Structures are given as C-alpha cells and as structure tokens.
Amino acid sequence: MSLLKDLISTPKGKVSHTKFWANIAYATATVIISVVTYKDKLTWELFVIYLAVVGGSAIASKLVALRYGPESKKEG
C-alpha cells in the first residue's frame, strides 16, 4: 500500500494533485496502448508517440524540478 501512496503523495505525506493526475494519464495511455496492441492494430508511429508523451513528460518534469525546485532557491 505504501507504494501506491508514494505514487500520489509528496514526501511530507500530502496528496499531490500533479502526481495523481499524471499517473491517471499514464495509466490511461498504457491501457489504450495495451488494447490497441491486443487488437493487433498498433503501429510504430502510435508507439513512438506514446513513448514520447510518457517519457517526454517525465523528462520535462525532472528538468523543471531541477531548475525551479527547492534546491535551486537556496543557491540564489
């Protein structure tokens, strides 16, 4: 249960709406890709878009956290 709580909460234990809705979006996209794959209709273009959206979102989130996170405020 702790693993599920970690997916949607901050280190302080509060619910993070950003994490919650991002994980809902990732799960929805994964289910859609799984259904399309099961029906044998998955194209490489659709799979690349899926990877770009999920991977790109994670990378963008990390970059924003590095640039504007609490650690960067201590330096300034």
N, C-alpha and C positions, 0 to 999 in steps of 0.2 A: 504494500500500500504506500510505502514511503516513496517508491519510485514514481508512482502516479502523482503524488503530491508535489514532488520535485519538478514535474513537467509543467505545473501551472502556478507555482509559488515562488516568491522571492527568497533569498537566503534568510530573511528575517521571518519567514513563515506567512507573509501576507499573500493573498491571491493576486497574481499579475494578469491583468486583462490582456496585455500584449502577448504573453506566453500562452494563455488559454486559447485565444482566437488564432494565433499562429499554428498551434498544434491541431486545432479543429480543421484549419485549412489544409495542413499537411496530410492529415488522416483522410479528408475528403478526396484530395487529389490522388492519394495512394489507392483508395478504394476504386476510384474511377479507372485508374490505370490497370488495376487488377481485373476489373470486369471486362475492360476492352481487351486485355491480354487473354482472358479466359474465352472470350468470343472469337479469338484469333483475328482480331481487327487492328492490332497495334502496329502502327507504322513507326519507322525510325524517327521521323520528324516529331511525332507526338511524344515519343520517349525523350528526345533531346529537349523539347520544351519543358517537359516535366522535370527533368534534371536541372535545367537552367533556373526554373522558378524555385524549386526547393533548395537547391544548392546556392543559387544566387541570393536568395533571401537570407540564408544562414550567413553567408559571407558578408553581405551588406550589414546585417545586424552586428556582427563582430567588429567590422570597421567603424561603425557609428559608436559602439561601446568603447573602442579604443580611443577614438577622437574626443568624444564628449562624456565619457564615463567619469566616475568619481576620482579616479587616479589622475586624470588629466587636469582636474580642477585644483588639485593640491600643488601641482607644479607652477601654475600661473600666479 
